[in-house]
Amino acid sequence: PRPELRMPVRSSFGFDSEHIVVGIVARLVPAKGHTFLFKAVKPLVGEFPLLRILVLGEGALRGILQKEVDSLGIGPHVHFAGFRDDMSRCVQALDIMVQPSIDCDTSSFSLKEGMAAGVPVIASDYGGLPEIVTDGVEGYLVPAGTVEPLTFALKRLIKDPGLRRQMGIAARERVVNDFSIERFAIATLHVYERVLRSHSAQPCGKGIA
């Protein structure tokens, strides 16, 4: 977390201190589930007029998703920021991060980046995402490809700044303790060691040196 960057970064995207900024960091492709986030937000903008959605990423669906946002009537609440290579800076603007993937997510780096910055998260229960997020601790898990559970999870976090802070602290602790580069390197090394032990314990086949 870099609190000194929060307001400068938010201002660069057109947000002020009163806005509640929900971010999604992903390629604009069907697998990442942007449409479920947009549909989940639709019933919330009336109750929470200061809600804003920051879309970080680029992809083939850019035009289609912009049209969907307009058709849902949430255009003024959504900012498409395109491709960025300064994610450690961008995530400082967020109050909540959402990852509603329905495919192609084994162990999301972008989700961990948000968590490392102390941002609470809402993720689908697809693939490896439940290995990163403990439901009700660092954020919430919702069924992949659904809208209403995502709306409900968003509403809970939007309404409760204290809960956002609590889950954000837990999110950072989770990444620091379990997903650091050092931990990744050690775990990878252990995999190789197990494979080598298993291989050396097996007799060589005929004709194999």
SVG drawing of the C-alpha trace seen along z (x, -y; Angstrom):
<svg xmlns="http://www.w3.org/2000/svg" viewBox="-31 -15 54 69">
<polyline fill="none" stroke="black" stroke-width="0.4" points="0.0,0.0 1.2,-3.5 -1.3,-6.0 0.6,-9.0 -0.4,-7.8 -4.0,-7.2 -5.4,-10.7 -3.0,-11.5 -3.8,-8.2 -7.6,-8.6 -7.4,-12.1 -5.6,-10.9 -8.7,-8.7 -11.2,-11.4 -12.1,-10.1 -12.2,-12.1 -12.0,-11.1 -15.7,-10.4 -15.9,-7.9 -16.0,-4.2 -13.8,-2.7 -14.2,0.9 -11.4,2.2 -11.2,5.0 -7.7,5.8 -7.9,8.2 -7.7,8.6 -11.0,7.6 -11.9,11.1 -15.0,13.3 -13.0,15.5 -12.5,12.6 -16.2,12.1 -16.5,8.3 -20.1,8.6 -21.1,10.2 -19.5,7.2 -21.3,4.7 -24.7,6.4 -24.0,6.7 -23.3,3.0 -26.5,1.9 -28.9,2.3 -26.3,0.5 -25.7,-2.8 -29.0,-4.2 -28.4,-3.5 -24.7,-4.4 -24.3,-7.3 -20.6,-7.7 -19.8,-4.1 -17.2,-4.0 -15.8,-1.0 -12.2,-1.3 -11.5,1.1 -7.8,1.7 -6.8,3.8 -7.3,4.0 -8.6,6.6 -10.9,7.6 -14.1,6.9 -13.4,3.2 -16.1,1.9 -18.6,4.5 -18.2,3.9 -18.4,0.2 -21.7,0.7 -23.0,3.0 -22.1,0.4 -24.1,-2.2 -27.0,0.1 -27.1,0.9 -27.3,-2.8 -24.1,-2.7 -21.8,-4.6 -21.1,-7.6 -20.0,-5.2 -17.5,-3.2 -14.0,-4.3 -12.1,-2.2 -8.4,-3.0 -6.9,-0.7 -3.6,1.2 -1.3,0.1 2.2,1.2 2.2,-0.6 -0.1,1.7 1.6,1.1 0.5,-2.5 -2.9,-1.9 -4.2,0.4 -3.7,-2.4 -6.8,-4.0 -9.0,-1.0 -11.4,-0.4 -12.4,3.1 -11.0,5.4 -13.2,7.8 -12.2,10.9 -15.3,12.6 -13.5,15.0 -15.3,17.9 -12.2,19.4 -8.4,19.1 -7.5,18.3 -5.3,20.7 -3.4,18.4 -4.2,14.7 -1.3,12.4 -3.5,9.3 -5.7,10.4 -2.6,10.9 -1.3,7.5 -4.5,5.9 -4.4,7.9 -0.7,6.9 -1.8,3.3 -4.3,4.0 -7.4,4.1 -10.3,6.5 -11.4,8.7 -14.4,10.4 -13.6,13.3 -15.5,16.1 -15.0,19.7 -13.4,20.7 -10.1,22.5 -7.4,21.5 -9.0,18.4 -10.4,20.1 -6.8,21.0 -6.0,17.3 -9.2,16.0 -10.8,17.4 -14.4,16.5 -15.3,14.0 -11.7,13.4 -9.8,11.5 -13.0,10.9 -15.8,13.0 -16.0,15.8 -19.1,16.0 -20.3,18.7 -18.7,18.2 -21.0,16.8 -23.5,15.4 -24.7,11.8 -26.9,11.6 -24.3,13.1 -21.8,10.6 -24.2,7.7 -24.8,8.8 -21.0,9.1 -20.4,5.7 -23.2,4.1 -21.8,5.5 -18.3,4.0 -19.6,0.7 -21.8,0.1 -19.1,1.1 -15.8,-0.8 -14.7,1.0 -15.2,4.4 -13.2,3.2 -10.3,2.2 -10.4,5.5 -10.5,7.6 -7.8,5.4 -5.4,6.0 -6.1,9.8 -5.6,9.7 -2.2,8.2 -1.2,10.6 -2.3,13.6 -0.1,12.5 2.9,11.6 2.7,15.0 1.8,17.3 2.5,15.7 5.8,13.8 8.4,14.4 10.6,16.1 7.7,18.5 7.1,19.2 10.8,20.0 11.0,22.3 7.7,24.2 9.0,24.6 12.3,26.0 10.4,28.5 8.4,29.7 11.7,30.4 13.1,32.2 10.1,34.4 10.2,35.3 13.9,36.1 13.5,38.3 10.7,40.1 12.6,40.6 15.8,41.8 13.8,44.3 12.5,46.1 14.6,48.7 15.7,47.7 13.9,49.3 15.7,51.6 17.8,49.6 17.6,46.4 20.9,45.0"/>
</svg>
